[in-house]
Amino acid sequence: DAGSSVEEMEFNWDEYLEDTGATAAPHGSFKHVDTSLQNGFAPGMKLEVAVKSDQNTYWVATIITTCGQLLLLRYDGYGEDRKADFWCDILTADLHPIGWCQQNKKILKVPEGIKDKIPDQEEFLQRVLKGACSAPANLLEGLHRGKNPLDLIAPGSRLELQNIRDSLEAWIVNVVENVGGRLKLRYEGLEDLDKFDQWLFYLDPFLHQVGWAAQHGYSLQPPLAIRSLRSEADWQEILKKVKEEEEESSVPTDLFKDKPVIRVHSFSEGMKLEAVDPMAPFVISPATVLKVYNDKYFMVEMDDLRAERASSQRYVCHVNSAGIFPVQWSLKNGLHLSPPPGYPGQDFDWADYLKQCGAEAAPQSCFPSLTSDHGFKENMKLEAVNPVDPEEVCIATVTKLKDSYLWLQLEGSKKPVPECIVSVESMNIFPVGWCETNGYQLRPPRKAIVNKQKKIAVVQPEKQILSSRTVHDGLKNQELNSSDSVVINGKYCCPKIYFNHRCFSGPYLNKGRIAELPQSVGPGNCVLVLKEVLTLLINAAYKPSRVLRELQLDEEAAWHGHGETLKAKYKGKSYRATVEVVRTADRVADFCRKTCIKLECCPNLFGPQMVLDKCSENCSVLTKTKYTHYYGKRKNKRIGRPPGGHSNLEVAMKKPNKRRKRRKHFFVHKKKRSSTSVDNTPAGSPQGSGAEEEDDQDESELSHSLAQDRDKRKRKLRTFSFSDDENKPPSPKDIKMEVAEKLQLDSNPLEWSVADVVRFLKSTDCAPLARIFLDQEIDGQALLLLTLPTVQECMDLKLGPAIKLCHHIERVKLAFYQQFAN
């Protein structure tokens, strides 16, 4: 219901961890999530690259490291010499897989710098390319170029899924939804029937690309559970159709290269073991190896001694399947072994039971060794799939650990669930924040909603706040409701709004979070679509409250649209503001452009146009250095506050005047301003020095100072305002960076050792952090790859020190590009 959606939106992991005194399970413990974030390129891969000095010739290069869509490359022939390493952008550089030059009759020629080292080019190439791994061709060319491989598993893609309940046969499944690599799958031929849908992570050992069954000698047959829904002729017709459409719906095979390898097992039929039923993973019980298919797979059945049992719980396993243990494992670990149904008495004894069944226990050598080196500890928090209802992802607490198994207590599930037994390598557990990152609804804990008193910093007339998912569902329903012709076909229908995450994101928006947003929102009702877009942008900000304030409706501005209440959360406080949203489709493009300019990002960052290769605004030349300097060097008078020119909702950010006692203001309205001078100021244009004005303000005469401030700003901005048709970022020549102190480096930071990095940090005001860099062994290359989110997450720093540190890292990067990049 609507009430619960408002409550669900309130959940905040930071607050929850603080309230419960718990810690989050480390991100590095979720190997499958780490794998899903990789860009498909790995150090050691080789490719053919255009030679800088002669663009008509190419040479083989090796990937040294990757950072998002950037690759650090070294031409083959330089050996261990790092001085000629260079960065390339996958989207813009002339990069190709090995063999491309030969196919396209292009010239492979040794670069000038290493000519002397390679007397025989042919012999050298044969030697270095023998057994070499080429960078994936599909990620270097065509539609998939520069994309995260995971995005290639789009809804409508087809895969093959082995049936693990009753046989090893496989059947085609359609991807209905892809949530960060967690796939909702529907059997081919079931159309809209969702009763048999399954959720699996894309690296699941039983999920394969189309064609796997034929290659490995397995038949393609629909599972028994759905076989009776259609005739045999229908199933064959479906199979024929799939084979015809194989090209369109296939998924690149490279995606599955990181799947766990299934090794040979040594189980025999009739062996007894202890097992957890994957469909109800709450207890450990005796089980039997019912059937051995081949040297990779065998079937396990949970023991049931009742004469009148309705059905048996059986499933296909391999040697690394989770939840199978040797006999007596429970006893050795002080755990309760649940006797099989129908067993006389509660005191189960394995020796008597084996004698009674005339069976042998599976030897210890059949089982892989269990590890306890995984990073999980008791009371840690994470996100986990509810095994009873896989649609639900809940907050989970580690209540117990044994070897490589966790006992999890799920919170907030619709129906209470007992403690679940889960392997540390399970692909159904995720780090804190995974749902939020991937736009999926996390089930919040009930008690947090009931007991938690919300902290509201900005009080405005209440309006019902719909959660992001509610809005999304509303958009979906609109698309389906064709009878609502006014909304769908009329002037109120908003086109798709695209997030062009490669465009310049400005000082307020976090580029990493922008990249994690959906590719587009809509189409649908203008107000609904734009409200959803603005909500996503607010949540993608470094400081959501600041972005909400930038978007807040001006009291003097002309009213053109529809007022919507939007909400932001920052540091445990909730903020609300009324934001103007246009209602008609003909004004959407202009609205998006003007909103981008307010946020000082590229005018194409979001809007009805998708930016494919290069942005028409040439925004790739812009950097966030100015913004970083402002926060890193707050006291420096030359650097003004980030442009926008109105007071922050969070008054606490201003420094108190030593001579006067200041009144506390819980809500400060935006300073009234000339809408033409501010709204039309493009991203990156120079602004007046806000810091000087801020320090000189007389708080006892707030309104007088606001008027003065406005007049000052009007005078200063008049020179820099642009007309509407000039709303674009200025060219690099127009941008004048105000840098407190230009850094001159004596050596290339790419070649810095850990000691060099530590020495540099000790020369700055971040000297206390040098110990972290020493402990983490961060050298020059690693230093240049650090970003604000990485620093905050991996070094566990508060925002202030993290921004200060990133300011110094940005200085090094800037000096590197100016002194050594060429």
C-alpha positions in Angstrom: 0.0 0.0 0.0 1.0 3.6 -0.3 1.7 4.0 3.3 4.3 1.2 3.3 6.0 2.5 0.2 6.6 5.8 2.1 8.0 3.8 5.0 10.2 1.7 2.8 11.8 4.7 1.2 12.8 5.8 4.7 15.3 2.9 5.2 18.9 4.1 5.3 21.8 1.6 5.8 24.1 4.1 7.5 21.5 5.0 10.1 20.5 1.4 10.6 24.1 0.3 11.2 24.6 3.2 13.6 21.4 2.4 15.5 22.2 -1.3 15.7 25.9 -0.9 16.4 26.6 -3.5 13.7 29.1 -3.5 10.9 28.6 -4.3 7.2 30.2 -7.5 5.8 33.2 -6.5 3.7 32.6 -6.0 0.0 35.6 -8.2 -0.8 33.8 -11.2 0.7 31.3 -11.3 -2.2 33.4 -12.6 -5.0 30.5 -13.0 -7.5 29.6 -9.3 -7.1 33.3 -8.3 -7.7 33.3 -10.4 -10.8 30.1 -8.8 -12.1 31.6 -5.3 -11.9 34.6 -6.1 -14.1 34.7 -4.6 -17.5 35.7 -7.7 -19.5 39.3 -6.6 -19.9 42.0 -8.1 -17.7 45.7 -7.4 -17.2 47.8 -9.5 -19.6 45.3 -9.4 -22.5 46.8 -8.2 -25.8 45.3 -6.0 -28.5 46.4 -4.0 -31.6 46.7 -0.3 -31.1 47.4 2.6 -33.5 50.9 3.9 -33.0 50.8 7.6 -31.8 53.6 8.8 -34.0 52.2 7.2 -37.1 48.4 6.8 -37.1 48.5 4.6 -40.2 50.4 1.8 -38.5 49.6 -0.4 -35.5 51.5 -2.4 -32.9 50.7 -5.1 -30.3 50.1 -3.8 -26.7 49.5 -5.5 -23.4 46.9 -4.3 -20.9 48.7 -3.4 -17.6 45.6 -2.3 -15.6 42.0 -1.2 -16.1 40.0 1.6 -14.6 36.3 1.7 -15.8 36.5 2.4 -19.6 40.2 3.3 -19.4 43.0 0.9 -20.2 46.7 1.4 -19.3 48.7 -0.2 -22.1 52.3 -1.0 -22.9 53.6 -1.7 -26.3 55.2 -5.2 -26.5 58.9 -4.9 -26.7 59.3 -2.5 -23.7 59.5 -5.5 -21.3 59.3 -4.2 -17.7 60.0 -0.6 -18.7 57.0 1.5 -17.6 58.1 4.8 -19.0 56.2 4.5 -22.2 52.9 3.2 -20.6 49.9 5.1 -21.9 46.2 5.4 -21.1 43.5 4.8 -23.7 39.7 5.3 -23.6 38.0 2.2 -25.1 35.3 4.4 -26.7 37.6 6.8 -28.5 41.0 5.1 -29.1 41.8 3.1 -32.2 41.9 -0.4 -30.4 41.4 -3.8 -32.1 41.6 -7.5 -31.2 44.7 -9.5 -32.2 44.5 -10.5 -35.9 42.5 -7.4 -37.0 45.4 -5.8 -38.9 45.9 -9.0 -40.9 42.2 -9.3 -41.7 41.9 -5.6 -42.7 45.3 -5.4 -44.5 46.6 -2.8 -42.0 50.4 -2.4 -41.3 51.9 -3.8 -38.0 55.1 -1.8 -37.5 57.4 -1.5 -34.5 57.2 1.9 -32.8 60.3 4.1 -33.0 61.2 3.8 -29.3 61.9 0.1 -29.5 63.1 -0.4 -33.1 66.6 -1.3 -31.8 65.3 -4.0 -29.5 63.3 -5.9 -32.2 65.6 -6.8 -35.2 63.2 -9.4 -36.6 59.5 -8.2 -36.3 57.9 -11.5 -37.6 59.9 -13.7 -35.2 59.1 -11.4 -32.3 55.4 -11.4 -33.0 55.2 -15.1 -33.3 57.0 -15.4 -29.9 54.9 -12.9 -28.0 51.5 -14.0 -29.5 52.0 -17.7 -28.9 49.4 -18.7 -26.4 48.4 -15.0 -25.8 44.9 -14.0 -24.8 43.3 -11.4 -27.1 41.1 -8.7 -25.6 37.4 -9.6 -26.5 36.5 -8.4 -30.0 32.9 -7.7 -29.0 33.9 -5.2 -26.4 36.2 -3.3 -28.8 34.0 -3.1 -31.8 30.3 -2.7 -32.7 27.4 -2.0 -30.4 29.0 -3.6 -27.3 32.1 -1.3 -27.4 32.9 0.1 -24.0 29.9 -1.5 -22.4 29.9 -3.4 -19.1 29.6 -7.1 -20.2 26.8 -7.5 -17.7 24.6 -5.1 -19.6 24.7 -7.5 -22.6 22.3 -9.9 -20.8 19.3 -7.7 -21.6 15.6 -8.7 -21.2 14.7 -10.9 -24.1 18.1 -12.7 -24.1 18.1 -16.5 -24.1 20.1 -18.9 -22.1 20.0 -22.6 -21.3 19.2 -23.8 -17.8 19.9 -27.4 -16.5 16.9 -28.9 -14.7 18.4 -29.7 -11.2 15.2 -31.1 -9.7 14.7 -34.4 -11.6 17.3 -34.8 -14.4 20.2 -33.1 -16.1 18.4 -32.1 -19.3 18.4 -28.4 -20.2 15.8 -26.1 -21.5 15.8 -22.6 -23.0 15.0 -19.7 -20.6 14.2 -16.1 -21.4 15.7 -13.2 -19.3 12.8 -11.2 -17.9 14.9 -8.9 -15.7 18.6 -8.3 -15.0 19.2 -6.8 -11.6 23.0 -6.4 -11.3 23.6 -9.8 -12.7 20.8 -11.5 -10.8 18.5 -12.8 -13.5 14.7 -13.4 -13.5 14.3 -16.3 -15.9 11.2 -17.7 -17.6 11.0 -21.0 -19.5 10.7 -20.6 -23.2 7.1 -21.4 -24.3 5.4 -20.1 -21.1 4.7 -16.6 -22.6 3.2 -14.6 -19.6 2.9 -17.5 -17.2 5.2 -16.5 -14.3 4.4 -19.3 -11.9 7.6 -21.2 -12.8 9.9 -18.2 -12.9 13.3 -18.5 -11.2 15.9 -16.1 -10.0 19.6 -17.0 -10.6 22.9 -15.1 -10.6 24.4 -15.2 -14.1 27.5 -17.1 -12.9 25.4 -20.0 -11.6 27.0 -23.3 -12.6 23.8 -24.7 -14.0 23.1 -21.7 -16.3 24.8 -21.6 -19.8 24.8 -19.9 -23.1 22.5 -21.3 -25.9 24.2 -24.3 -27.6 25.8 -25.6 -24.4 23.6 -28.7 -24.2 24.3 -29.8 -27.8 28.1 -29.3 -27.2 28.1 -31.4 -24.1 25.8 -34.2 -25.1 22.7 -33.2 -23.1 19.2 -33.1 -24.6 17.0 -30.0 -24.7 13.7 -31.0 -23.0 11.3 -28.9 -21.0 11.2 -29.8 -17.3 8.5 -32.3 -16.1 6.8 -29.6 -14.2 5.8 -27.7 -17.4 5.9 -30.5 -20.0 2.2 -31.2 -19.8 1.3 -27.6 -20.5 1.9 -28.0 -24.2 1.9 -30.9 -26.7 5.2 -32.5 -27.9 4.7 -30.9 -31.3 4.4 -27.4 -29.7 7.6 -27.9 -27.8 9.4 -28.9 -31.0 8.0 -25.9 -32.8 9.3 -23.6 -30.0 12.7 -25.2 -30.2 12.8 -24.6 -34.0 11.8 -21.0 -33.6 14.6 -20.5 -30.9 17.2 -21.9 -33.3 16.1 -19.5 -36.0 16.4 -16.5 -33.7 19.6 -17.6 -32.0 21.7 -14.8 -33.4 19.4 -12.0 -32.2 19.0 -13.3 -28.6 22.3 -14.9 -27.9 24.6 -13.7 -25.1 28.4 -13.4 -25.7 30.3 -16.5 -24.4 32.9 -14.3 -22.7 30.4 -13.6 -20.0 30.6 -17.1 -18.7 34.4 -17.3 -18.5 34.4 -16.6 -14.8 31.9 -19.3 -13.9 33.1 -21.8 -11.3 34.7 -24.9 -13.0 33.0 -28.1 -12.1 35.6 -30.7 -11.1 35.4 -34.5 -11.1 33.7 -36.1 -8.0 34.2 -39.5 -6.4 30.7 -40.2 -5.0 29.0 -43.6 -5.5 25.3 -44.5 -5.5 23.9 -45.3 -2.0 26.5 -43.3 -0.1 25.1 -41.4 2.9 26.0 -37.8 3.8 24.6 -34.8 5.7 22.8 -32.1 3.6 20.8 -28.9 3.5 17.8 -28.9 1.2 18.4 -25.9 -1.1 14.6 -25.3 -1.3 14.3 -25.1 2.5 17.9 -24.4 3.8 16.9 -24.3 7.5 18.2 -27.6 8.9 20.9 -30.2 8.3 19.5 -33.7 7.7 20.7 -37.2 6.6 20.7 -37.7 2.8 21.6 -40.3 0.2 23.4 -40.2 -3.2 20.5 -41.5 -5.2 22.1 -41.6 -8.7 25.5 -40.8 -10.3 25.0 -39.3 -13.8 28.7 -39.0 -14.8 32.0 -37.9 -13.3 30.6 -34.3 -12.9 27.1 -34.7 -11.6 25.2 -36.8 -9.1 21.7 -36.7 -7.5 21.1 -36.3 -3.7 17.8 -37.2 -2.0 16.9 -36.0 1.5 16.1 -39.2 3.6 12.5 -39.7 4.4 11.5 -42.9 6.3 7.7 -42.4 6.1 5.8 -45.1 4.2 3.2 -42.7 2.8 5.5 -39.8 1.8 4.0 -37.7 -0.9 7.1 -36.6 -2.8 10.8 -36.8 -2.4 13.2 -33.8 -2.0 16.0 -34.5 -4.6 18.3 -32.3 -6.5 21.4 -32.5 -8.8 24.8 -31.8 -7.2 28.4 -31.4 -8.2 31.5 -31.7 -6.0 31.4 -28.0 -5.0 27.7 -27.8 -4.4 26.8 -25.9 -1.2 25.2 -27.7 1.7 26.6 -31.2 1.4 28.8 -32.5 4.3 30.4 -35.7 5.5 28.7 -37.9 8.1 29.3 -36.5 11.7 30.0 -33.0 10.4 27.2 -31.6 12.6 28.4 -33.4 15.7 32.0 -32.2 15.3 30.8 -28.6 14.9 28.3 -28.8 17.8 25.3 -28.4 15.5 21.9 -30.1 15.7 21.3 -32.8 13.0 17.6 -33.1 12.3 16.6 -36.8 12.0 14.8 -37.8 8.8 11.0 -37.7 8.9 9.7 -41.1 10.2 12.8 -41.8 12.3 11.9 -43.4 15.7 12.9 -41.0 18.5 14.9 -37.8 18.6 18.4 -39.1 19.4 19.8 -39.7 16.0 22.9 -41.9 15.9 24.8 -42.3 12.6 26.4 -45.7 13.4 23.0 -47.3 14.2 21.4 -45.6 11.1 24.1 -46.8 8.7 23.8 -50.3 10.1 20.0 -50.1 9.8 20.1 -48.9 6.2 23.0 -51.2 5.2 24.8 -48.2 3.7 28.2 -46.7 3.8 29.1 -43.1 4.7 30.7 -41.0 1.9 34.4 -40.7 2.8 35.9 -37.4 3.8 38.0 -37.3 0.6 34.8 -36.9 -1.5 34.2 -33.4 -0.1 36.2 -30.2 -0.8 38.1 -28.7 2.1 36.2 -25.9 3.8 37.8 -22.5 4.5 37.2 -20.1 7.3 39.2 -17.3 5.6 36.3 -15.3 4.2 36.0 -12.1 6.1 32.5 -12.7 7.6 32.0 -12.3 11.4 29.1 -12.7 13.8 26.5 -9.9 13.8 27.7 -8.5 10.5 25.0 -7.2 8.2 24.4 -8.0 4.5 21.6 -8.4 2.0 20.3 -11.9 1.2 17.6 -13.5 -1.0 14.7 -15.0 0.9 14.8 -18.8 0.0 11.0 -19.1 0.5 10.2 -16.1 -1.8 13.2 -15.4 -4.1 11.6 -12.1 -5.3 12.5 -10.7 -1.9 15.9 -9.5 -0.9 16.1 -8.8 2.9 18.4 -7.4 5.5 20.3 -10.3 7.0 22.4 -10.7 10.2 25.1 -13.3 10.6 24.1 -15.2 13.8 26.6 -18.1 13.6 29.6 -19.2 11.5 31.0 -22.7 11.0 33.8 -23.2 8.5 32.6 -21.7 5.3 28.9 -21.6 6.2 26.8 -18.7 7.7 23.6 -18.8 9.7 21.5 -15.8 8.6 18.5 -14.2 10.3 16.4 -12.4 7.7 14.5 -9.2 8.7 11.5 -7.7 7.1 10.3 -10.6 5.0 6.6 -10.7 4.4 6.3 -14.0 6.2 8.7 -14.9 9.1 11.5 -17.2 8.0 13.7 -19.4 10.2 17.5 -19.0 10.2 18.9 -19.9 6.8 22.1 -21.9 6.3 24.1 -20.3 3.5 27.6 -20.9 2.0 30.0 -17.9 2.0 30.3 -18.5 -1.7 26.5 -18.4 -2.3 25.4 -16.1 -5.1 22.2 -15.3 -3.2 24.0 -13.0 -0.7 25.1 -9.4 -1.4 27.0 -6.6 0.3 25.2 -3.7 2.0 23.8 -1.2 -0.5 23.7 -3.7 -3.4 19.9 -3.3 -3.8 20.1 0.5 -3.8 22.9 0.5 -6.3 20.9 -1.7 -8.7 17.5 -0.1 -8.2 15.9 -3.0 -6.5 13.6 -2.9 -3.5 15.3 -4.1 -0.3 12.8 -5.3 2.4 13.3 -2.9 5.3 13.2 -4.2 8.9 9.7 -3.7 10.5 11.0 -2.4 13.9 13.1 0.3 12.3 10.0 1.7 10.7 7.8 1.5 13.8 10.3 2.8 16.4 12.4 5.2 14.3 11.5 8.9 14.8 12.3 10.6 11.5 14.6 13.6 11.7 13.2 16.4 9.4 15.5 19.4 8.9 13.2 21.2 6.4 9.5 21.4 7.2 7.2 22.2 4.4 3.5 21.3 3.8 3.4 17.5 3.7 2.6 15.7 0.5 2.6 11.9 0.0 6.0 10.9 -1.1 6.0 7.9 -3.5 9.0 5.6 -3.5 11.1 5.3 -6.6 9.7 1.8 -7.3 6.1 3.0 -6.9 6.7 5.7 -9.6 8.4 3.1 -11.8 5.3 0.8 -11.4 3.1 3.8 -12.2 5.0 4.4 -15.4 4.7 0.7 -16.3 1.0 0.7 -15.7 0.6 3.8 -17.9 2.4 2.0 -20.8 0.0 -0.9 -20.4 -3.2 1.1 -20.1 -3.8 1.9 -23.7 -7.3 3.2 -22.9 -5.8 6.3 -21.3 -5.2 7.8 -24.7 -4.7 11.4 -23.4 -1.7 10.3 -21.4 -0.2 7.9 -23.9 -0.7 9.7 -27.2 -1.4 13.3 -26.2 0.7 16.3 -25.5 1.2 15.1 -21.9 3.2 12.0 -22.9 6.9 12.4 -22.0 9.4 10.6 -24.3 12.2 8.4 -22.9 14.7 10.3 -20.9 18.2 8.9 -21.3 21.0 9.2 -18.7 24.2 9.8 -20.8 26.6 8.8 -18.0 29.7 9.4 -20.1 28.9 13.2 -20.2 30.5 15.6 -17.7 28.6 15.2 -14.4 29.6 18.5 -12.8 30.5 19.2 -9.2 27.4 17.9 -7.5 26.7 14.6 -9.1 28.7 11.4 -8.5 29.8 10.0 -11.9 29.9 6.5 -10.5 26.4 6.6 -9.3 25.2 8.2 -12.5 26.7 5.2 -14.4 24.7 2.9 -12.2 21.3 4.5 -13.1 19.1 2.8 -15.6 19.8 3.7 -19.3 16.4 5.5 -19.5 13.1 6.3 -17.8 9.8 6.5 -19.5 7.9 7.0 -21.7 4.8 8.0 -19.7 3.1 11.0 -18.1 5.5 14.0 -18.1 5.1 14.8 -14.4 5.7 11.1 -13.3 8.6 10.6 -15.6 10.4 13.8 -14.7 9.8 13.3 -11.0 11.4 9.9 -11.3 14.4 11.3 -13.2 14.9 14.1 -10.6 14.6 11.6 -7.7 17.3 9.4 -9.3 19.6 12.4 -9.9 19.2 13.6 -6.3 20.1 10.1 -5.0 23.1 10.1 -7.3 24.6 13.3 -5.7 27.6 13.6 -3.4 25.2 15.6 -1.2 21.5 15.0 -2.1 20.4 18.0 0.0 22.6 20.3 -2.0 21.1 19.1 -5.4 17.6 19.4 -4.0 18.3 23.0 -3.0 19.6 23.7 -6.5 16.4 22.4 -8.0 14.1 24.1 -5.5 11.5 26.4 -7.0 12.4 30.1 -7.0 9.8 32.2 -5.2 10.2 35.1 -7.8 10.5 32.8 -10.8 7.6 32.8 -13.3 5.4 29.7 -12.8 5.3 27.6 -15.9 4.6 24.0 -14.8 3.6 21.7 -12.0 4.9 21.9 -8.4 6.1 18.5 -7.1 7.5 17.8 -3.6 10.8 16.0 -3.8 12.8 14.5 -1.0 16.5 14.1 -0.2 18.3 12.3 2.7 21.8 13.3 3.8 23.7 12.4 7.0 20.5 11.1 8.7 18.4 14.1 7.9 15.4 14.4 5.6 14.9 17.4 3.3 11.8 18.4 1.3 11.4 21.0 -1.3 8.9 22.0 -4.0 10.4 21.6 -7.5 8.8 22.8 -10.7 8.2 20.1 -13.3 6.8 20.8 -16.8 3.6 19.0 -17.8 3.8 18.9 -21.6 6.0 17.0 -24.0 7.1 20.0 -26.1 8.8 21.5 -23.1 10.6 18.4 -21.8 13.9 18.9 -23.8 14.2 22.6 -22.6 13.4 21.6 -19.0 16.1 18.9 -19.0 18.7 21.2 -20.5 18.0 24.0 -18.0 18.1 21.6 -15.1 21.5 20.3 -16.3 22.8 23.9 -16.4 21.5 24.5 -12.8 23.5 21.4 -11.7 26.5 22.7 -13.7 26.8 19.4 -15.7 26.8 18.8 -19.4 23.5 19.9 -20.9 23.3 16.4 -22.5 23.8 14.5 -19.2 20.1 13.6 -19.3 17.3 14.3 -21.7 15.4 12.9 -24.6 18.5 12.5 -26.8 20.9 9.5 -26.3 24.5 10.4 -26.7 26.2 7.5 -28.5 29.8 8.2 -29.1 30.9 11.8 -28.7 28.9 14.4 -26.9 28.0 17.4 -29.1 29.0 19.7 -26.3 32.6 18.4 -26.2 32.2 18.0 -22.4 34.9 15.4 -22.0 37.5 18.2 -21.5 35.8 19.4 -18.3 37.1 18.3 -14.8 35.9 18.7 -11.2 39.2 20.3 -10.1 37.5 23.6 -9.2 34.9 21.8 -7.0 37.6 19.7 -5.3 39.7 22.8 -4.6 36.8 24.5 -3.0 36.2 21.8 -0.5 39.9 20.9 -0.1 41.0 24.5 0.6 38.0 26.1 2.3 40.0 28.9 3.8 41.5 30.1 0.6 39.6 33.4 -0.2 40.3 33.2 -4.0 38.1 30.2 -4.5 34.4 30.9 -4.3 31.7 28.4 -3.2 30.4 26.1 -5.9 28.3 28.3 -8.2 24.6 28.6 -7.8 24.6 31.5 -5.4 22.0 30.8 -2.8 22.2 29.7 0.8 22.4 26.1 1.8 19.5 24.4 3.6 22.1 23.1 6.0 22.9 26.3 7.9 25.4 24.4 10.0 27.9 24.5 7.2 28.6 28.2 7.7 31.2 29.1 10.2 29.9 31.1 13.2 31.0 34.7 13.6 33.3 34.8 16.6 32.1 38.3 17.7 28.3 37.6 17.6 26.1 35.0 19.0 24.1 33.6 16.1 20.6 32.4 16.0 19.9 28.9 14.8 17.9 28.7 11.6 16.4 25.3 10.8 15.2 26.5 7.4 16.7 29.2 5.3 14.9 30.1 2.1 16.9 30.3 -1.1 18.3 33.8 -1.6 16.1 35.5 -4.2 17.9 35.9 -7.4 17.6 37.0 -11.0 16.6 33.9 -12.8 18.2 35.0 -16.0 21.6 35.5 -14.5 21.8 32.2 -12.7 19.8 29.7 -14.7 21.5 30.5 -17.9 25.0 30.4 -16.5 26.6 27.4 -18.2 28.6 24.7 -16.4 32.1 25.7 -15.6 31.6 29.5 -16.0 33.5 31.8 -13.6 31.6 33.0 -10.5 32.0 35.6 -7.8 33.8 34.8 -4.7 31.2 33.5 -2.3 33.6 32.9 0.5 34.4 36.5 0.9 30.8 37.5 1.1 30.0 34.6 3.5 32.6 35.7 6.0 31.5 39.4 5.9 27.8 38.8 6.5 26.1 40.4 9.5 23.8 37.8 10.8 21.6 40.2 12.8 20.6 41.9 9.6 20.0 38.8 7.5 17.5 40.3 5.0 19.7 43.3 4.4 22.8 41.2 3.8 20.8 38.9 1.5 19.8 41.9 -0.6 23.4 43.1 -0.7 24.6 39.7 -1.6 22.1 39.5 -4.4 23.2 42.9 -5.8 26.9 41.9 -5.6 26.2 38.7 -7.5 24.1 40.4 -10.1 26.9 42.8 -10.8 29.5 40.0 -11.0 27.3 37.6 -13.0 26.2 40.2 -15.6 29.5 39.8 -17.4 29.2 36.0 -17.6 25.6 35.3 -18.4 24.7 33.7 -21.7 21.5 33.8 -23.7 19.4 30.6 -24.0 20.9 29.5 -27.2 24.4 29.5 -25.7 23.6 27.1 -22.8 26.6 24.9 -23.3 29.8 24.3 -21.4 32.5 26.8 -22.6 35.4 25.6 -24.6 38.6 24.7 -22.7 40.1 28.1 -23.5 37.3 29.8 -21.6 37.8 27.8 -18.4 40.2 29.4 -16.0 41.0 27.0 -13.1 41.7 28.8 -9.9 44.3 26.6 -8.4 45.7 27.5 -4.9 49.2 26.3 -5.7 50.3 24.5 -8.9 52.1 21.3 -8.1 55.5 20.6 -9.8 56.5 17.0 -9.8 60.2 15.9 -9.9 59.3 12.4 -11.2 56.5 10.6 -13.0 53.9 9.5 -10.4 53.3 6.3 -12.5 56.8 5.2 -11.4 56.4 6.1 -7.7 57.0 3.4 -5.1 54.9 3.1 -2.0 57.6 5.0 -0.1 57.4 7.8 -2.7 53.6 8.1 -2.2 54.0 8.1 1.6 56.7 10.8 1.3 54.4 13.0 -0.8 51.5 12.6 1.6 53.7 13.6 4.5 54.4 16.9 2.8 50.7 17.7 2.8 48.0 18.4 5.4 47.0 14.7 5.0 50.2 13.4 6.7 48.2 11.4 9.3 46.8 9.3 6.5 50.2 8.2 5.2 50.2 5.2 7.4 47.0 3.8 5.6 48.8 4.1 2.2 51.8 2.3 3.7 49.7 -0.5 5.1 47.6 -0.9 1.9 50.8 -0.8 -0.3 49.5 2.0 -2.6 52.1 2.9 -5.2 51.9 5.7 -7.8 49.8 3.7 -10.3 47.3 2.8 -7.6 47.3 6.5 -6.3 46.2 7.8 -9.8 43.3 5.3 -9.9 41.9 6.5 -6.5 38.5 8.3 -6.5 36.3 9.8 -3.8 33.9 6.8 -3.5 36.9 4.4 -3.4 38.7 6.4 -0.7 35.6 6.6 1.4 34.7 3.0 1.2 38.2 1.3 1.3 39.9 3.6 3.8 36.8 4.1 5.9 37.3 7.9 6.0 34.7 10.5 6.8 33.7 12.8 4.0 35.9 15.8 5.1 39.2 14.0 5.3 38.3 12.0 2.1 37.7 15.2 0.1 40.9 16.7 1.4 42.8 13.7 0.4 41.2 13.6 -3.0 42.1 17.2 -3.5 45.8 16.3 -3.2 45.3 13.2 -5.5 43.6 15.5 -8.1 46.7 17.9 -7.9 49.0 14.9 -8.6 46.8 13.8 -11.5 46.7 17.3 -13.0 50.5 17.6 -12.7 50.9 14.2 -14.2 48.7 15.1 -17.3 50.5 18.4 -17.7 54.1 17.2 -17.2 54.2 13.5 -18.2 51.1 12.3 -20.1 52.5 13.3 -23.5 
